[in-house]
Amino acid sequence: QVQLMESGGGVVQPGTSLRLSCAASAFSFTTYGMHWVRQAPGKGLEWVANIWYDGRNKYYANSVRGRFTISRDNSKNLLYLQINSLRAEDTAVYYCARGQARANSFDVWGQGTMVTVSS
Amino acid sequence: QSALTQPASVSGSPGQSITISCTGTSSDVGRYNYVAWYQQHPGEAPKLIIYDVSNRPSGVSDRFSGSKSGNTGSLTISGLQAEDEADYYCSSYTASNTWVFGGGTKLTVL
């Protein structure tokens, strides 16, 4: 079945970097825009970043622009999120989500990967 | 990129109907018919239940319906069931080519 699976989370120190990955399966990854959404413990959802199906355009939330970089490898069906200069407020579950075709919503979600920033 | 405004909590008894509001601005909810709603049970990933204001994905119960008026979108759940108890989030596409979520609403089925 259509599936997204994140990996790469963990406990990291402030100021360090981390790269999250999202493996897509059972759908034509190269034809969908993709997103990262995060959720801090006990808090709501926060949209983080979007990348077009072909990687030509990328958009970011103001709160992460300049520190986060979204990318994809369509030959491997992989989505990435590079996070630099990690801060305590970046502590969250990070979900990758598929952009629904011809609609601006997120129709498939991964199970999430937890990032904890702590010294 | 301010979050959309949702009530923190709503409640209802089994069989009743409830409505959750989602208020944005003329740059997001009011500008596009791209309001979506997500259901999230504890410890699980969100699930899309409404897209493009009022459309249901395949497999979503017709007890869930959506609408929009001006800058406010709404989610109505009719015939409340115990399994509907969850957190609900709205989202909208914005004029800045970004997306924004609401703060979330906790639904309690009494």
gemmi code that builds the backbone of each chain (N, CA, C; Angstrom):
import gemmi

chains = {
    "A": [
        ("GLN", (0.832, -1.182, 0.000), (0.000, 0.000, 0.000), (0.875, 1.243, 0.000)),
        ("VAL", (0.270, 2.380, -0.338), (0.982, 3.650, -0.340), (1.557, 3.901, 1.051)),
        ("GLN", (2.847, 4.227, 1.101), (3.499, 4.355, 2.399), (4.624, 5.368, 2.368)),
        ("LEU", (4.765, 6.060, 3.487), (5.887, 6.950, 3.737), (6.520, 6.539, 5.055)),
        ("MET", (7.846, 6.472, 5.081), (8.532, 6.060, 6.299), (9.717, 6.975, 6.574)),
        ("GLU", (9.615, 7.709, 7.688), (10.682, 8.636, 8.076), (11.759, 7.935, 8.891)),
        ("SER", (12.939, 8.506, 8.851), (14.044, 8.018, 9.673), (15.020, 9.153, 9.900)),
        ("GLY", (15.958, 8.947, 10.823), (17.001, 9.934, 11.046), (16.861, 10.755, 12.318)),
        ("GLY", (15.764, 10.585, 13.028), (15.579, 11.345, 14.258), (16.458, 10.815, 15.380)),
        ("GLY", (16.477, 11.541, 16.491), (17.254, 11.111, 17.637), (17.448, 12.255, 18.604)),
        ("VAL", (18.325, 12.029, 19.579), (18.655, 13.071, 20.552), (19.943, 13.738, 20.093)),
        ("VAL", (19.903, 15.042, 19.939), (21.049, 15.795, 19.431), (21.291, 17.022, 20.291)),
        ("GLN", (22.496, 17.522, 20.237), (22.850, 18.704, 21.028), (22.520, 19.984, 20.274)),
        ("PRO", (22.215, 21.044, 21.001), (21.957, 22.335, 20.362), (23.152, 22.756, 19.510)),
        ("GLY", (22.832, 23.353, 18.361), (23.875, 23.844, 17.473), (24.361, 22.847, 16.448)),
        ("THR", (23.979, 21.590, 16.607), (24.419, 20.569, 15.652), (23.449, 20.466, 14.484)),
        ("SER", (23.747, 19.546, 13.567), (22.916, 19.357, 12.370), (22.380, 17.938, 12.319)),
        ("LEU", (21.334, 17.768, 11.526), (20.687, 16.469, 11.392), (20.029, 16.399, 10.027)),
        ("ARG", (20.025, 15.221, 9.425), (19.293, 15.042, 8.167), (18.252, 13.945, 8.355)),
        ("LEU", (17.015, 14.328, 8.116), (15.913, 13.385, 8.158), (15.649, 12.850, 6.749)),
        ("SER", (15.230, 11.612, 6.683), (14.876, 10.998, 5.402), (13.447, 10.480, 5.442)),
        ("CYS", (12.855, 10.382, 4.278), (11.502, 9.846, 4.150), (11.477, 8.970, 2.909)),
        ("ALA", (11.240, 7.678, 3.095), (11.193, 6.734, 1.981), (9.754, 6.533, 1.541)),
        ("ALA", (9.522, 6.742, 0.251), (8.183, 6.590, -0.314), (8.068, 5.266, -1.055)),
        ("SER", (6.901, 4.647, -0.983), (6.702, 3.389, -1.682), (5.262, 3.246, -2.153)),
        ("ALA", (5.098, 2.484, -3.216), (3.801, 2.098, -3.771), (3.024, 3.233, -4.414)),
        ("PHE", (3.721, 4.295, -4.811), (3.086, 5.330, -5.625), (4.165, 6.010, -6.462)),
        ("SER", (3.737, 6.759, -7.446), (4.657, 7.412, -8.363), (5.223, 8.678, -7.711)),
        ("PHE", (6.291, 8.496, -6.950), (6.881, 9.572, -6.149), (7.228, 10.789, -7.012)),
        ("THR", (7.658, 10.551, -8.227), (8.152, 11.633, -9.079), (7.066, 12.581, -9.550)),
        ("THR", (5.803, 12.254, -9.293), (4.710, 13.109, -9.751), (4.006, 13.862, -8.624)),
        ("TYR", (4.537, 13.755, -7.411), (3.893, 14.411, -6.275), (4.800, 15.425, -5.589)),
        ("GLY", (4.222, 16.571, -5.223), (4.899, 17.458, -4.304), (4.909, 16.823, -2.925)),
        ("MET", (5.905, 17.186, -2.129), (6.056, 16.591, -0.810), (6.264, 17.671, 0.241)),
        ("HIS", (5.938, 17.326, 1.481), (6.006, 18.292, 2.581), (6.645, 17.669, 3.816)),
        ("TRP", (7.148, 18.536, 4.677), (7.495, 18.182, 6.048), (6.592, 18.992, 6.981)),
        ("VAL", (6.065, 18.321, 7.981), (5.217, 18.925, 9.010), (5.752, 18.449, 10.353)),
        ("ARG", (5.808, 19.333, 11.336), (6.300, 18.910, 12.638), (5.276, 19.184, 13.746)),
        ("GLN", (5.475, 18.478, 14.857), (4.565, 18.610, 15.989), (5.377, 18.508, 17.271)),
        ("ALA", (5.519, 19.629, 17.961), (6.215, 19.641, 19.245), (5.398, 18.857, 20.271)),
        ("PRO", (6.042, 18.311, 21.280), (5.334, 17.499, 22.276), (4.136, 18.231, 22.886)),
        ("GLY", (2.970, 17.642, 22.782), (1.764, 18.222, 23.349), (1.226, 19.427, 22.612)),
        ("LYS", (1.790, 19.739, 21.448), (1.392, 20.926, 20.700), (0.726, 20.546, 19.379)),
        ("GLY", (0.384, 21.561, 18.606), (-0.297, 21.348, 17.342), (0.660, 21.116, 16.182)),
        ("LEU", (0.067, 20.960, 15.013), (0.841, 20.726, 13.795), (1.393, 22.037, 13.261)),
        ("GLU", (2.602, 21.981, 12.729), (3.232, 23.152, 12.112), (3.791, 22.738, 10.755)),
        ("TRP", (3.314, 23.361, 9.703), (3.873, 23.113, 8.381), (5.294, 23.668, 8.325)),
        ("VAL", (6.213, 22.899, 7.735), (7.625, 23.270, 7.740), (8.140, 23.619, 6.348)),
        ("ALA", (7.913, 22.736, 5.377), (8.513, 22.956, 4.063), (7.810, 22.136, 2.996)),
        ("ASN", (7.913, 22.607, 1.765), (7.340, 21.944, 0.596), (8.342, 21.922, -0.547)),
        ("ILE", (8.334, 20.853, -1.316), (9.163, 20.771, -2.516), (8.300, 20.261, -3.653)),
        ("TRP", (8.410, 20.870, -4.792), (7.650, 20.434, -5.961), (8.082, 19.045, -6.403)),
        ("TYR", (7.248, 18.447, -7.244), (7.475, 17.081, -7.692), (8.846, 16.915, -8.345)),
        ("ASP", (9.314, 17.971, -9.022), (10.582, 17.877, -9.744), (11.729, 18.551, -9.002)),
        ("GLY", (11.452, 19.055, -7.809), (12.496, 19.680, -7.005), (12.850, 21.096, -7.402)),
        ("ARG", (12.153, 21.647, -8.419), (12.530, 22.973, -8.918), (12.183, 24.097, -7.945)),
        ("ASN", (11.111, 23.924, -7.205), (10.691, 24.974, -6.272), (10.560, 24.431, -4.859)),
        ("LYS", (10.960, 25.259, -3.915), (10.922, 24.895, -2.496), (10.387, 26.084, -1.698)),
        ("TYR", (9.579, 25.784, -0.711), (8.988, 26.822, 0.123), (9.143, 26.425, 1.587)),
        ("TYR", (9.315, 27.443, 2.446), (9.593, 27.201, 3.852), (8.733, 28.077, 4.757)),
        ("ALA", (8.457, 27.574, 5.943), (7.845, 28.411, 6.977), (8.866, 29.452, 7.425)),
        ("ASN", (8.382, 30.613, 7.789), (9.277, 31.680, 8.245), (10.150, 31.224, 9.418)),
        ("SER", (9.592, 30.370, 10.256), (10.279, 29.952, 11.475), (11.515, 29.088, 11.211)),
        ("VAL", (11.637, 28.540, 9.984), (12.757, 27.630, 9.704), (13.597, 28.080, 8.515)),
        ("ARG", (13.110, 29.087, 7.791), (13.837, 29.515, 6.579), (15.247, 29.936, 6.943)),
        ("GLY", (16.208, 29.426, 6.170), (17.607, 29.742, 6.413), (18.345, 28.665, 7.189)),
        ("ARG", (17.626, 27.852, 7.965), (18.264, 26.767, 8.725), (17.879, 25.383, 8.199)),
        ("PHE", (16.704, 25.280, 7.578), (16.214, 24.003, 7.078), (16.323, 23.987, 5.551)),
        ("THR", (16.639, 22.821, 5.002), (16.670, 22.651, 3.556), (15.950, 21.363, 3.186)),
        ("ILE", (14.938, 21.491, 2.346), (14.211, 20.330, 1.850), (14.795, 19.931, 0.500)),
        ("SER", (14.893, 18.637, 0.261), (15.406, 18.148, -1.020), (14.813, 16.776, -1.287)),
        ("ARG", (15.024, 16.284, -2.486), (14.512, 14.965, -2.843), (15.427, 14.306, -3.867)),
        ("ASP", (15.393, 12.978, -3.876), (16.104, 12.183, -4.874), (15.057, 11.301, -5.543)),
        ("ASN", (14.591, 11.731, -6.691), (13.510, 11.004, -7.369), (13.974, 9.644, -7.901)),
        ("SER", (15.272, 9.454, -8.062), (15.765, 8.155, -8.526), (15.696, 7.107, -7.417)),
        ("LYS", (15.612, 7.574, -6.167), (15.579, 6.661, -5.021), (14.277, 6.747, -4.235)),
        ("ASN", (13.337, 7.564, -4.695), (12.061, 7.769, -3.978), (12.279, 8.231, -2.543)),
        ("LEU", (13.197, 9.173, -2.382), (13.538, 9.665, -1.065), (13.337, 11.174, -0.954)),
        ("LEU", (12.821, 11.586, 0.202), (12.665, 12.991, 0.566), (13.583, 13.252, 1.759)),
        ("TYR", (14.171, 14.444, 1.811), (15.088, 14.779, 2.889), (14.715, 16.111, 3.552)),
        ("LEU", (15.164, 16.247, 4.787), (15.109, 17.543, 5.468), (16.424, 17.712, 6.225)),
        ("GLN", (17.219, 18.651, 5.769), (18.476, 18.986, 6.443), (18.183, 20.093, 7.453)),
        ("ILE", (18.541, 19.844, 8.701), (18.290, 20.814, 9.767), (19.629, 21.226, 10.362)),
        ("ASN", (19.931, 22.509, 10.275), (21.185, 23.034, 10.814), (20.934, 23.893, 12.051)),
        ("SER", (21.992, 24.083, 12.829), (21.924, 24.945, 14.027), (20.705, 24.618, 14.871)),
        ("LEU", (20.588, 23.362, 15.227), (19.402, 22.901, 15.960), (19.219, 23.646, 17.270)),
        ("ARG", (17.955, 23.940, 17.574), (17.567, 24.657, 18.784), (16.592, 23.811, 19.594)),
        ("ALA", (16.462, 24.123, 20.855), (15.526, 23.381, 21.702), (14.108, 23.408, 21.123)),
        ("GLU", (13.740, 24.537, 20.517), (12.384, 24.659, 19.980), (12.153, 23.839, 18.714)),
        ("ASP", (13.203, 23.201, 18.202), (13.042, 22.288, 17.068), (12.641, 20.889, 17.528)),
        ("THR", (12.623, 20.660, 18.830), (12.205, 19.373, 19.369), (10.767, 19.086, 18.960)),
        ("ALA", (10.575, 17.990, 18.241), (9.247, 17.678, 17.695), (9.273, 16.319, 16.997)),
        ("VAL", (8.093, 15.814, 16.728), (7.944, 14.715, 15.775), (7.868, 15.348, 14.388)),
        ("TYR", (8.688, 14.841, 13.484), (8.713, 15.348, 12.120), (8.041, 14.329, 11.206)),
        ("TYR", (6.990, 14.777, 10.534), (6.255, 13.935, 9.592), (6.571, 14.364, 8.161)),
        ("CYS", (6.728, 13.393, 7.282), (6.678, 13.732, 5.865), (5.257, 13.435, 5.391)),
        ("ALA", (4.815, 14.190, 4.419), (3.442, 14.049, 3.928), (3.406, 14.285, 2.427)),
        ("ARG", (2.548, 13.567, 1.752), (2.389, 13.732, 0.317), (1.399, 14.842, 0.032)),
        ("GLY", (1.738, 15.694, -0.930), (0.811, 16.708, -1.370), (-0.242, 16.086, -2.268)),
        ("GLN", (-1.475, 16.261, -1.923), (-2.554, 15.652, -2.695), (-2.597, 16.248, -4.097)),
        ("ALA", (-2.751, 15.380, -5.085), (-2.794, 15.832, -6.467), (-3.966, 16.788, -6.690)),
        ("ARG", (-3.708, 17.916, -7.313), (-4.722, 18.910, -7.683), (-5.471, 19.464, -6.474)),
        ("ALA", (-4.872, 19.374, -5.329), (-5.475, 19.949, -4.121), (-4.357, 20.335, -3.182)),
        ("ASN", (-4.548, 21.324, -2.395), (-3.499, 21.780, -1.492), (-3.694, 21.234, -0.094)),
        ("SER", (-3.603, 19.914, 0.013), (-3.736, 19.241, 1.293), (-2.748, 18.077, 1.318)),
        ("PHE", (-2.706, 17.383, 2.437), (-1.713, 16.333, 2.652), (-2.458, 15.014, 2.830)),
        ("ASP", (-2.383, 14.148, 1.815), (-3.266, 12.987, 1.837), (-2.616, 11.705, 2.342)),
        ("VAL", (-1.312, 11.645, 2.421), (-0.634, 10.474, 2.970), (0.445, 10.969, 3.932)),
        ("TRP", (0.502, 10.361, 5.107), (1.450, 10.768, 6.139), (2.298, 9.580, 6.573)),
        ("GLY", (3.540, 9.869, 6.916), (4.367, 8.850, 7.551), (4.034, 8.745, 9.025)),
        ("GLN", (4.732, 7.870, 9.720), (4.468, 7.665, 11.141), (5.227, 8.670, 12.000)),
        ("GLY", (6.165, 9.388, 11.383), (6.914, 10.424, 12.091), (8.219, 9.921, 12.685)),
        ("THR", (9.167, 10.847, 12.843), (10.435, 10.552, 13.499), (10.693, 11.648, 14.532)),
        ("MET", (11.068, 11.261, 15.727), (11.213, 12.208, 16.829), (12.609, 12.808, 16.855)),
        ("VAL", (12.659, 14.124, 16.931), (13.922, 14.842, 17.095), (13.888, 15.546, 18.449)),
        ("THR", (14.864, 15.255, 19.280), (14.968, 15.889, 20.590), (16.287, 16.649, 20.660)),
        ("VAL", (16.181, 17.947, 20.885), (17.369, 18.785, 20.980), (17.611, 19.093, 22.454)),
        ("SER", (18.689, 18.553, 22.975), (18.963, 18.712, 24.396), (20.452, 18.557, 24.662)),
        ("SER", (20.937, 19.343, 25.602), (22.345, 19.236, 25.990), (22.501, 18.257, 27.158)),
    ],
    "B": [
        ("GLN", (2.582, 34.365, 8.715), (2.184, 32.963, 8.831), (1.595, 32.673, 10.200)),
        ("SER", (0.620, 33.455, 10.630), (-0.043, 33.179, 11.901), (-0.955, 31.982, 11.764)),
        ("ALA", (-1.005, 31.172, 12.835), (-1.848, 29.987, 12.822), (-3.314, 30.372, 12.678)),
        ("LEU", (-4.070, 29.507, 12.029), (-5.507, 29.687, 11.945), (-6.094, 29.488, 13.348)),
        ("THR", (-7.232, 30.109, 13.606), (-7.814, 30.068, 14.946), (-8.925, 29.020, 15.050)),
        ("GLN", (-8.722, 28.093, 15.941), (-9.729, 27.060, 16.243), (-10.054, 27.097, 17.733)),
        ("PRO", (-11.264, 26.662, 18.112), (-11.533, 26.529, 19.549), (-10.653, 25.427, 20.129)),
        ("ALA", (-10.220, 25.611, 21.362), (-9.323, 24.619, 21.965), (-10.020, 23.289, 22.194)),
        ("SER", (-11.303, 23.344, 22.501), (-12.021, 22.111, 22.778), (-13.497, 22.245, 22.438)),
        ("VAL", (-14.109, 21.131, 22.076), (-15.550, 21.022, 21.891), (-15.956, 19.661, 22.448)),
        ("SER", (-17.222, 19.534, 22.766), (-17.702, 18.250, 23.262), (-19.138, 18.028, 22.811)),
        ("GLY", (-19.523, 16.768, 22.800), (-20.884, 16.417, 22.433), (-21.184, 14.991, 22.868)),
        ("SER", (-22.439, 14.674, 22.934), (-22.871, 13.339, 23.322), (-23.019, 12.465, 22.089)),
        ("PRO", (-22.935, 11.172, 22.265), (-23.130, 10.265, 21.119), (-24.443, 10.552, 20.403)),
        ("GLY", (-24.378, 10.586, 19.086), (-25.563, 10.835, 18.274), (-25.769, 12.306, 17.933)),
        ("GLN", (-25.173, 13.185, 18.700), (-25.317, 14.613, 18.443), (-24.404, 15.060, 17.308)),
        ("SER", (-24.554, 16.331, 16.927), (-23.687, 16.945, 15.924), (-22.877, 18.056, 16.577)),
        ("ILE", (-21.648, 18.226, 16.104), (-20.822, 19.332, 16.573), (-20.192, 20.003, 15.369)),
        ("THR", (-19.815, 21.265, 15.569), (-19.140, 22.024, 14.517), (-17.899, 22.677, 15.091)),
        ("ILE", (-16.797, 22.555, 14.343), (-15.531, 23.178, 14.720), (-15.221, 24.262, 13.698)),
        ("SER", (-14.928, 25.453, 14.170), (-14.627, 26.566, 13.278), (-13.121, 26.737, 13.107)),
        ("CYS", (-12.763, 27.393, 12.024), (-11.354, 27.609, 11.659), (-11.277, 28.976, 10.985)),
        ("THR", (-10.774, 29.957, 11.703), (-10.787, 31.324, 11.193), (-9.398, 31.765, 10.768)),
        ("GLY", (-9.325, 32.249, 9.549), (-8.075, 32.750, 9.012), (-8.235, 34.180, 8.548)),
        ("THR", (-7.603, 34.478, 7.425), (-7.634, 35.843, 6.882), (-7.947, 35.814, 5.392)),
        ("SER", (-7.982, 36.975, 4.807), (-8.224, 37.080, 3.369), (-7.028, 36.624, 2.552)),
        ("SER", (-5.928, 36.293, 3.213), (-4.736, 35.801, 2.515), (-4.646, 34.279, 2.538)),
        ("ASP", (-5.531, 33.630, 3.249), (-5.498, 32.174, 3.273), (-6.903, 31.590, 3.125)),
        ("VAL", (-7.603, 31.383, 4.215), (-8.924, 30.757, 4.143), (-9.860, 31.524, 3.215)),
        ("GLY", (-9.858, 32.837, 3.316), (-10.768, 33.644, 2.527), (-10.397, 33.758, 1.062)),
        ("ARG", (-9.153, 33.446, 0.742), (-8.669, 33.656, -0.619), (-8.825, 32.429, -1.497)),
        ("TYR", (-8.714, 31.256, -0.903), (-8.706, 30.004, -1.665), (-9.710, 29.000, -1.098)),
        ("ASN", (-10.178, 28.115, -1.961), (-11.009, 27.000, -1.499), (-10.121, 25.803, -1.224)),
        ("TYR", (-9.118, 26.022, -0.378), (-8.137, 24.991, -0.064), (-8.087, 24.707, 1.436)),
        ("VAL", (-9.228, 24.786, 2.087), (-9.284, 24.420, 3.501), (-9.373, 22.901, 3.609)),
        ("ALA", (-8.540, 22.336, 4.463), (-8.540, 20.890, 4.711), (-8.662, 20.641, 6.206)),
        ("TRP", (-9.127, 19.439, 6.538), (-9.282, 19.048, 7.932), (-8.618, 17.702, 8.150)),
        ("TYR", (-7.997, 17.564, 9.332), (-7.277, 16.343, 9.692), (-7.738, 15.875, 11.065)),
        ("GLN", (-7.817, 14.568, 11.206), (-8.143, 13.938, 12.482), (-6.882, 13.261, 13.006)),
        ("GLN", (-6.589, 13.452, 14.272), (-5.415, 12.817, 14.855), (-5.765, 12.176, 16.193)),
        ("HIS", (-5.644, 10.870, 16.263), (-5.801, 10.157, 17.514), (-4.463, 10.136, 18.240)),
        ("PRO", (-4.476, 10.025, 19.570), (-3.222, 10.049, 20.349), (-2.218, 9.027, 19.849)),
        ("GLY", (-0.980, 9.489, 19.655), (0.102, 8.605, 19.243), (0.091, 8.215, 17.785)),
        ("GLU", (-0.848, 8.770, 17.016), (-0.936, 8.431, 15.603), (-0.643, 9.641, 14.719)),
        ("ALA", (-0.378, 9.350, 13.442), (-0.208, 10.426, 12.466), (-1.571, 11.018, 12.118)),
        ("PRO", (-1.597, 12.262, 11.684), (-2.864, 12.858, 11.239), (-3.427, 12.109, 10.035)),
        ("LYS", (-4.753, 12.233, 9.865), (-5.450, 11.604, 8.745), (-6.307, 12.660, 8.080)),
        ("LEU", (-6.194, 12.771, 6.771), (-6.998, 13.731, 6.013), (-8.455, 13.275, 5.993)),
        ("ILE", (-9.385, 14.164, 6.387), (-10.800, 13.813, 6.363), (-11.628, 14.733, 5.467)),
        ("ILE", (-11.152, 15.937, 5.206), (-11.822, 16.865, 4.303), (-10.752, 17.631, 3.536)),
        ("TYR", (-10.948, 17.813, 2.231), (-10.041, 18.647, 1.450), (-10.851, 19.563, 0.546)),
        ("ASP", (-10.220, 20.644, 0.093), (-10.903, 21.619, -0.768), (-12.254, 22.025, -0.177)),
        ("VAL", (-12.248, 22.372, 1.088), (-13.402, 22.880, 1.849), (-14.408, 21.804, 2.219)),
        ("SER", (-14.834, 21.006, 1.224), (-15.994, 20.151, 1.503), (-15.913, 18.760, 0.890)),
        ("ASN", (-14.770, 18.378, 0.370), (-14.641, 17.066, -0.262), (-14.077, 16.026, 0.700)),
        ("ARG", (-14.640, 14.838, 0.649), (-14.167, 13.739, 1.500), (-13.325, 12.767, 0.694)),
        ("PRO", (-12.147, 12.401, 1.212), (-11.376, 11.336, 0.551), (-12.150, 10.025, 0.600)),
        ("SER", (-11.816, 9.143, -0.304), (-12.432, 7.823, -0.316), (-12.237, 7.134, 1.032)),
        ("GLY", (-13.301, 6.563, 1.555), (-13.217, 5.817, 2.801), (-13.552, 6.614, 4.045)),
        ("VAL", (-13.683, 7.927, 3.908), (-14.046, 8.762, 5.060), (-15.563, 8.808, 5.190)),
        ("SER", (-16.031, 8.636, 6.404), (-17.468, 8.587, 6.657), (-18.171, 9.867, 6.210)),
        ("ASP", (-19.398, 9.714, 5.690), (-20.162, 10.906, 5.279), (-20.739, 11.639, 6.485)),
        ("ARG", (-20.417, 11.206, 7.695), (-20.792, 11.963, 8.885), (-19.909, 13.218, 9.024)),
        ("PHE", (-18.822, 13.239, 8.280), (-17.920, 14.386, 8.293), (-18.237, 15.275, 7.086)),
        ("SER", (-18.435, 16.573, 7.351), (-18.700, 17.500, 6.262), (-18.012, 18.826, 6.545)),
        ("GLY", (-17.695, 19.544, 5.469), (-17.010, 20.818, 5.609), (-17.686, 21.908, 4.812)),
        ("SER", (-17.448, 23.151, 5.245), (-18.001, 24.300, 4.550), (-17.103, 25.501, 4.809)),
        ("LYS", (-17.421, 26.593, 4.131), (-16.643, 27.810, 4.320), (-17.528, 29.018, 4.078)),
        ("SER", (-17.307, 30.056, 4.879), (-17.968, 31.334, 4.674), (-16.967, 32.437, 4.986)),
        ("GLY", (-16.638, 33.216, 3.977), (-15.658, 34.270, 4.180), (-14.311, 33.719, 4.618)),
        ("ASN", (-13.811, 34.216, 5.721), (-12.510, 33.791, 6.231), (-12.591, 32.620, 7.206)),
        ("THR", (-13.751, 32.010, 7.336), (-13.937, 30.936, 8.309), (-14.400, 29.644, 7.653)),
        ("GLY", (-13.634, 28.585, 7.897), (-14.035, 27.255, 7.488), (-14.640, 26.522, 8.663)),
        ("SER", (-15.434, 25.509, 8.376), (-16.091, 24.756, 9.440), (-16.096, 23.269, 9.130)),
        ("LEU", (-15.945, 22.481, 10.166), (-16.064, 21.029, 10.096), (-17.241, 20.620, 10.963)),
        ("THR", (-18.163, 19.866, 10.398), (-19.298, 19.349, 11.149), (-19.215, 17.834, 11.205)),
        ("ILE", (-19.384, 17.295, 12.382), (-19.446, 15.853, 12.567), (-20.840, 15.535, 13.088)),
        ("SER", (-21.572, 14.764, 12.320), (-22.930, 14.397, 12.728), (-22.940, 12.974, 13.275)),
        ("GLY", (-23.958, 12.663, 14.062), (-24.068, 11.322, 14.629), (-22.815, 10.924, 15.385)),
        ("LEU", (-22.379, 11.766, 16.319), (-21.127, 11.536, 17.040), (-21.007, 10.106, 17.548)),
        ("GLN", (-19.810, 9.573, 17.388), (-19.497, 8.235, 17.899), (-18.265, 8.330, 18.792)),
        ("ALA", (-18.113, 7.365, 19.671), (-16.985, 7.362, 20.599), (-15.656, 7.444, 19.857)),
        ("GLU", (-15.577, 6.794, 18.709), (-14.324, 6.760, 17.939), (-13.963, 8.104, 17.332)),
        ("ASP", (-14.893, 9.067, 17.361), (-14.606, 10.396, 16.820), (-13.778, 11.222, 17.802)),
        ("GLU", (-13.663, 10.762, 19.035), (-12.883, 11.511, 20.015), (-11.425, 11.552, 19.573)),
        ("ALA", (-10.921, 12.765, 19.323), (-9.601, 12.955, 18.741), (-9.316, 14.449, 18.691)),
        ("ASP", (-8.119, 14.782, 18.215), (-7.784, 16.171, 17.916), (-8.053, 16.428, 16.443)),
        ("TYR", (-8.559, 17.611, 16.139), (-8.878, 17.983, 14.760), (-8.146, 19.268, 14.403)),
        ("TYR", (-7.527, 19.255, 13.227), (-6.763, 20.401, 12.760), (-7.266, 20.829, 11.381)),
        ("CYS", (-7.371, 22.140, 11.183), (-7.647, 22.656, 9.856), (-6.329, 23.156, 9.262)),
        ("SER", (-6.310, 23.280, 7.963), (-5.161, 23.866, 7.283), (-5.661, 24.633, 6.070)),
        ("SER", (-4.810, 25.535, 5.589), (-5.126, 26.282, 4.387), (-3.857, 26.613, 3.632)),
        ("TYR", (-3.968, 26.653, 2.328), (-2.911, 27.192, 1.492), (-2.961, 28.709, 1.625)),
        ("THR", (-1.796, 29.363, 1.470), (-1.778, 30.813, 1.651), (-1.234, 31.538, 0.417)),
        ("ALA", (-1.414, 32.825, 0.398), (-0.959, 33.645, -0.723), (0.558, 33.725, -0.809)),
        ("SER", (1.256, 33.261, 0.184), (2.722, 33.264, 0.195), (3.305, 31.942, -0.291)),
        ("ASN", (2.452, 31.110, -0.918), (2.888, 29.773, -1.367), (3.335, 28.916, -0.192)),
        ("THR", (2.698, 29.116, 0.928), (2.977, 28.302, 2.099), (1.657, 27.713, 2.596)),
        ("TRP", (1.740, 26.917, 3.635), (0.549, 26.337, 4.229), (0.531, 26.703, 5.720)),
        ("VAL", (-0.657, 26.748, 6.296), (-0.775, 27.084, 7.709), (-1.827, 26.175, 8.337)),
        ("PHE", (-1.559, 25.751, 9.569), (-2.501, 24.923, 10.313), (-3.200, 25.760, 11.378)),
        ("GLY", (-4.336, 25.253, 11.814), (-4.962, 25.799, 13.003), (-4.297, 25.215, 14.239)),
        ("GLY", (-4.629, 25.782, 15.391), (-4.011, 25.337, 16.636), (-4.510, 23.997, 17.135)),
        ("GLY", (-5.595, 23.515, 16.529), (-6.119, 22.210, 16.927), (-7.288, 22.310, 17.891)),
        ("THR", (-8.212, 21.387, 17.779), (-9.390, 21.319, 18.645), (-9.528, 19.905, 19.196)),
        ("LYS", (-9.613, 19.807, 20.497), (-9.800, 18.490, 21.120), (-11.291, 18.210, 21.239)),
        ("LEU", (-11.736, 17.147, 20.584), (-13.138, 16.743, 20.642), (-13.315, 15.659, 21.699)),
        ("THR", (-14.194, 15.921, 22.639), (-14.536, 14.946, 23.662), (-15.953, 14.452, 23.432)),
        ("VAL", (-16.116, 13.144, 23.357), (-17.446, 12.539, 23.231), (-17.878, 12.110, 24.627)),
        ("LEU", (-18.899, 12.773, 25.130), (-19.319, 12.601, 26.531), (-19.948, 11.236, 26.817)),
    ],
}
model = gemmi.Model(1)
for chain_id, residues in chains.items():
    chain = gemmi.Chain(chain_id)
    for i, (resn, *xyz) in enumerate(residues, 1):
        res = gemmi.Residue()
        res.name, res.seqid = resn, gemmi.SeqId(i, " ")
        for name, pos in zip(("N", "CA", "C"), xyz):
            atom = gemmi.Atom()
            atom.name, atom.element = name, gemmi.Element(name[0])
            atom.pos, atom.b_iso = gemmi.Position(*pos), 0.0
            res.add_atom(atom)
        chain.add_residue(res)
    model.add_chain(chain)
structure = gemmi.Structure()
structure.add_model(model)
structure.setup_entities()
